[in-house]
Amino acid sequence: MTTYEMQQEIIRLKKENNICILVHAYQSHDIWEVADFVGDSFGLTQQAAKSDAETVIMCGVRFMAETVKMLSPQKRVLLSHPEAGCPMAEQMDREMILKLREKMPEYKVVAYINTTSELKTVCDVCVTSSSAVKIIRALPYDKILFIPDCNLGDWVKKQVPEKEIELVQGGCPTHARITAKEAQAAKAAHPDALLLVHPECRPEVTALADYAGSTTGIMSYAEKSDAKEFIIGTENSIVQHLQMSCPEKRFYALSKDCVCHNMKLTTLGDVYDCVLGRGGQEIQMDPKLIADARRCIDEMLAYGG
């Protein structure tokens, strides 16, 4: 079976079986082409909630599939590859945050969406990379404990100096691998290119950027910009996707090591197995866990997230 033939079978089967396929932006382009929706994690979750599909396949990592289940508990939610996790989401646990809350009772806990459902149960409000600054500015309290990504937290802290934001050491190992030396070398090699980075990158890398923002923010910036060359400081699949959407422009990977191995676990064959009913893992969540974990997401939505 060729790639095209497999894609056509996936498209046929998803229509026959009322399946919605969500594809995170870091997946490969052959998977993008069978998606109902492509984007960042929470945007995909919202699209799933609006869909009439009875079954949702998340081509991403576990916390994303959990979030889909939380917002659409009546739907059957499948994670396309059972071993696709997120090291950042798994860095901290519920007990650790409860202890921090005891030590810092005057602080409210703001959690990045890249956290497990269990961790969300002990957090006050959730944010995404695109909404973090807006939400934190809008919060009625000034003392904030931001988890788990200290790089994203530092980026937010600099933009919202009126808040007292404390950070906990943690973050995305993929983005943290990018160094300022690599950024400087890339800018020297491509002097006409704009540097676009994700705020999960180290502060010294973000400081060199022409634009810092979410994955979809980076793609939108590159697509709308009048510039013709860009250095992309996020997961390297985005270089390929932008090459496809903007063939008249040039795109360069900031670092050859910016690869999310968990995202790369999912293959087109995995998606095919899912629509055949013989692959993936169904996400099962206790109703109480859903209710407790959703509170911080509902708070985010209340503040315009």
Summary of the structure (lengths in Angstrom):
residues: 305
radius of gyration: 19.3
end to end distance: 42.5
largest distance: 59.4
contacts: 1082
relative contact order: 0.16
helix: 44%
strand: 17%
